[in-house]
Structure formats: C-alpha cells, structure tokens
Amino acid sequence: MVPVAANIETVKAKIAAAAREAGRAPSSVRLVAVTKTQPDAAVTEALAAGQRLFGENRVQEAMARWQDRRAAFADIELHLIGPLQTNKVKEAVALFDAIETVDRPKLAQALAAEMKKQGRAVRCFIQVNTGEEPQKSGVAPRDLPALLAACAECGLPVGGLMAVPPADDPPALHFALLKKLAARHGLAELSMGMSGDYEEAIALGATCVRVGTALFGARPPA
Ligand SMILES: *Cc1c(COP(=O)(O)O)cnc(C)c1O
C-alpha cells in the first residue's frame, strides 16, 4: 500500500519550503493531486487526509470517479489537465471547476457558450506547448496572443497559463518561458511542475503544481 496521507504531508512540506526559499508565501502555491488512473482507494485516502483539489486528464473517467464524491464533499475542487474535445465540453463545464487545457479558438468559443448556457463559471488556463512538440497539445508560444484575443472576443475569462515541458529538456527553461508569457499578458496563474520538478517550478513562479506519482505511486499501465 502506498502511504498516501504521509506522501501528501511530505509533498506539502516541500512545497512550503520551496515557496519560502523563493521568498513567496506557502499559501501562494496550490497542490493539485493528480488521480488519473489511480485506484479508487487512493482517492478515498487522499480525501480522508483532507486533500480537496484534484486533477484528472479524462472527462469520462473523472465523471465516474467524482460525480458522487462531489455530492458528498461540497468543497472538492476539480481541474481538467488533459486535452478536451469539443464534444465533451458540456460534461466538462458541468463537472470541473477549472479547465487547464484551452488551446484553440474553437474550444474557447465552445466553452464560453456552454458556460453561458449552464450559468456556470469555470476558471480557464491556456495550455502552452512551450517545447513546440508536434504530438503534444497546447498552443505554440507565437500563437498565444491570437488565442488570448479570441478568448477575449468570445468572453472566455482566462486566469493563467499551463505547460507540460518536454520530457528530455531541462524543465526550468520551459517554466521560465511560461512565466515570461504570463507576465507579458498580465495573467496571474501559472500551472507548472509535476512530481519530478515541482520545487523548481515553484522557484520560477508556479501557483499550481500538478503532482501524481509522488503522492499515489506509479500509475498502473493504461
Ligand atoms: C499525469 C499528469 C501530471 C502528474 O504527473 P506526475 O509525474 O505523476 O506527478 C501532471 N500534469 C499533467 C498534465 C498530467 O497529465
């Protein structure tokens, strides 16, 4: 058994230390516990340990796992951290509190329309493909201004940027680029940093770190 509660304490302590080291308040960094593909018992244990902010990368899986739990715990907060297809926008707006992966005008428009229809405000982040990897989601840095303009035009509020750096690059370069882009566009939130590099991300300004393996152990193969 993975000691989930102890892992949460350890990671939180490291987050706080990294924030202080950077001259920031520990409360300025939020831990998004990434539960995708983890066994249900791990989720139950994290909830029992007081964790309330979670990340999932697939709408369908998140619905199955969280719809009932949301009714039981009013203060659960869910972030979508995986790619979103426009045909899942309705479900995503109904379930999630934040969508971190807005990466194209069509999706921004669909989200804005659906939020209006449901009368529900979901916080949105733009995912930036800082490494410009062809297989990865996210808008290319050079296309970010146009996407932000499209979001403004359709009335989609954007609170920040999110990135997943290339696996074989030093992540700090990508964190620094994301921070620079956010500053340039006056965006306050920076979702960056995972199990292997969240302390580095905090040093470079992360306000949300998305941590799975360090809390729940290795994910079972899909
Ligand atoms: C799975 C995932 C994470 C968590 O990664 P770990 O290395 O397990 O901490 C973070 N962000 C995104 C977008 C993910 O898909």
Ligand as a Chemical Component Dictionary entry (heavy atoms), coordinates in Angstrom:
data_LIG
# 
_chem_comp.id                   LIG 
_chem_comp.type                 NON-POLYMER 
_chem_comp.pdbx_formal_charge   0 
_chem_comp.three_letter_code    LIG 
# 
loop_
_chem_comp_atom.comp_id 
_chem_comp_atom.atom_id 
_chem_comp_atom.alt_atom_id 
_chem_comp_atom.type_symbol 
_chem_comp_atom.charge 
_chem_comp_atom.model_Cartn_x 
_chem_comp_atom.model_Cartn_y 
_chem_comp_atom.model_Cartn_z 
_chem_comp_atom.pdbx_ordinal 
LIG C1 C1 C 0 -0.214 12.901 -15.252 1  
LIG C2 C2 C 0 -0.013 14.356 -15.270 2  
LIG C3 C3 C 0 0.628  15.009 -14.198 3  
LIG C4 C4 C 0 1.197  14.298 -12.986 4  
LIG O1 O1 O 0 2.424  13.732 -13.316 5  
LIG P1 P1 P 0 3.334  13.017 -12.185 6  
LIG O2 O2 O 0 4.664  12.950 -12.823 7  
LIG O3 O3 O 0 2.726  11.693 -11.913 8  
LIG O4 O4 O 0 3.324  13.890 -10.996 9  
LIG C5 C5 C 0 0.728  16.393 -14.265 10 
LIG N1 N1 N 0 0.251  17.099 -15.314 11 
LIG C6 C6 C 0 -0.357 16.508 -16.353 12 
LIG C7 C7 C 0 -0.869 17.332 -17.473 13 
LIG C8 C8 C 0 -0.505 15.119 -16.372 14 
LIG O5 O5 O 0 -1.116 14.543 -17.415 15 
# 
loop_
_chem_comp_bond.comp_id 
_chem_comp_bond.atom_id_1 
_chem_comp_bond.atom_id_2 
_chem_comp_bond.value_order 
_chem_comp_bond.pdbx_ordinal 
LIG C1 C2 SING 1  
LIG C2 C3 SING 2  
LIG C2 C8 DOUB 3  
LIG C3 C4 SING 4  
LIG C3 C5 DOUB 5  
LIG C4 O1 SING 6  
LIG O1 P1 SING 7  
LIG P1 O2 DOUB 8  
LIG P1 O3 SING 9  
LIG P1 O4 SING 10 
LIG C5 N1 SING 11 
LIG N1 C6 DOUB 12 
LIG C6 C7 SING 13 
LIG C6 C8 SING 14 
LIG C8 O5 SING 15 
# 
